[in-house]
Amino acid sequence: MSCARIGYEVIDLTDDHYNMVKAIAANIKRSNRKFEYEDLVQYGMIGLLESAKRYNRLLGVKFTTFAFPRIRGAILDHIKSHEEMILSPDGNVDMVNDDDTMEEKLSNDQLRDRFRTHLLRLPRRERELLLSDFGDRQKVYHRHGIKRSWASRIKLETIKLLKNRMAE
């Protein structure tokens, strides 16, 4: 395959999936109003471009399946680089930035302490599943003798439990 052909495929993929980037950016914008929609789209386009460059159709994966987490991740990486996520009392994720007042920062510190306390009270298996990153999850599954689907259910129930405890 020539370099020119690869270049045209990348251009075609980015052109064909621009609306997917806009949809992902709009979805993220609904939960984070501090960033401009157009900025989120631009960071999503970076993720789309990287996906188009790395995509290999011979692996049998649809491009949308391959690109979605990379586009969303590029947008969230941008947000995370500017803000810090915390869990609010109602169980939702809130964003805090350097512009917050001292009262807001104190409140956020208290929330983090409450969350940490509730997290430490969880059984070891649930805590490990919740805190494990993608690369470590297989080790956690193996250590506790559970399959991925069961681990997902446990993780979902653990998140619900933490939300309820934080709401108390």
GIRAHU-V149007 format. One record per helix or strand. SS is the DSSP state (alpha for helix, beta for strand). FROM is the first residue (numbers start at 1). LEN is the number of residues. If there is no record, write none. Layout:
BEGIN
[[SS & FROM & LEN] [SS & FROM & LEN]]
END
This chain:
BEGIN
[[alpha & 3 & 14] [alpha & 18 & 14] [alpha & 37 & 18] [alpha & 57 & 3] [alpha & 63 & 20] [beta & 84 & 4] [beta & 93 & 4] [alpha & 102 & 19] [alpha & 124 & 8] [alpha & 134 & 11] [alpha & 148 & 20]]
END
